[in-house]
Amino acid sequence: MRRKPLALALAATAVVATWVAPASGATPNAAATAPAPLTWGPCPGANPPKQLQCGTLKVPLDYRDPGGRQIEIAVSRLPSQKPAQRRGVLLTNPGGPGASGLGYPPALGAGLPRAVLDTYDIIGMDPRGVGRSTPVTCGLTPSQLKRGAYPTYAHRPADVVREARYARGLARQCAASGTAWMLPHTTTANTARDMDRVRTALGERRISFLGASYGTQLGATYAELFPERGDRIVLDSVLGPRGYDVTAFRQLARGMEDRFPDFAAYVSQHPEYGLGTTPAQVEATYAALARRLDAEPQGDVTGTLFRGLTLELLFTDARLPELAKMWQTLKAGKPYPFEPTPDQENTAASRLHVLCADSRWPRHQLSYQLNVLVDRARYPKLGASTANITPCAFWPSEHREPPVRVGDRGPSNILLVQNERDPGTPLAGALRLRQALGQRARMVTADQGGHGVYPFGANTCANEATTTFLTTGKRPAGDLRCAANTP
């Protein structure tokens, strides 16, 4: 079976700029530049769901100049079938950055309770730079996309120096692309401003929001920039208060350590895979495979790519058998090929654009060499990869907006939902955002592994608490810990 590659999960750097966002995230001349109402029509693509409607919206490229150059944002809607029960709209984001959200409403519709679908029109959108919105590119080649999701696993300081040469070249490649004019403007803050333009075009006074993974950064940013325009905000699988910054990228290695015991237990109960009959033996198999592939890649699979693929397949319990079979294939010395999908270049490029413009990352190689030394010991499975240098250490720094600082000022209308053993957004980051939001938030923590809680997670307690909030506005009286479901 041919595998898709991971998106290039490349981290970012940004330098403080002199530009300051207008108060409350609004444009200086918002009334004069209000968007026209959305016009709905058929959705693009092959066989879109019948009920799904699509439209496009013009937004400013640069919110400092709302009357200047405009770009397009693609929006979708899954309407409530009970207009009498409809409360408003639930804008959604599936994560990323770089992921298309246009088809997310029908995907959610397969799992959301009927009460939620009746309460809201479910709204999706391709963020700026992504998919059918005005897209960005870095001109990434198939060989660059096949390189995998993370920087090279660094065993020694010289590995950081070699990675820096590649990272510098890729940053220059993005800066020379045909969409380099979008570099300073493809940010989470501007996507949050685009969300508010969508709200206006929908004729809504306030919007509710359901965001997963990177979508939690987007939702928290919207809540900070437009505190009075949010209704009920759910942040699922939560990044820290600084979003997808250097800390969050390094914490992916911690997430892998948190989640790996679940997989080791699963494999131990399935000796037919031949990967070990105890968790310790499974750990030893991982280490042996990684060392072997570092020394001699097997087809397209390097040691770094093996580690990254393992992390990706830890995201859901449903993919643990697939992960075990991948290990089994590689252990037997057989090929495990994969090819980039047609949209993979845009996904990777838009991810880079956002991460590099959102936050400040170290620019000096020594910082990464020290981080690698620390994380290789602390989180040996992945740490020397996620601590290594990325193209964003060399990203153009002109006209950067300062990072949005999320705080506790605003209405108490945010619910955080989080798995205890999340490989993609570890619990430690969620706890930091919970602290930063103060009384604005409540947090529901589920005793389960994987990336994503609602609505497809198995924890009944967490799902019910989230549905109650979305349909009634009632949050738990205090932070809630949900025990694991019992068979």
Buried (B, 14 or more C-beta within 10 A) or exposed (E): EEBEBBBBBBBBBBEEBEEEBBEEBBBEEBEEBEBEEBEBEEBEEEEBBEBBBBBBBBBBBBBBEBEEEBBBBBBBBBBBEEEEEBBBBBBBBBBBBBBBBBBBBBBBBEEBBEBBBBBBBBBBBBBBBBBBBBBBBBBBEEEBBBBBBBBBBBEEBEBBBBBBEBBBEBBBBBBEBEBBEBBBBBBBBBBBBBBBBBBBBBEBEBBBBBBBBBBBBBBBBBBBBBBEBBBBBBBBBBBBBBBBBBBBBBBBBBBBBBBBBBBBBBBBEBEEBBBBBEBEBBBEBBEEBBEBBBEEBBEBBBBBBBBBBBBBBBBBBEBBBEBBBBBBBBBEEEEBEBEBEEBBBBBBBBBBBBBBBBBBBBBEBEBBBBBBBEBBEEBBBBBBBBBBBBBBBBBBBEBBBBBBEBBEEBBEBBBBBBBBBBBBBBBBBBBBBBEBBEEBBBBBBBBBBBBBBBBBBEBEBBBBBBBBBBBEEEBEEEBBEBEEBEE
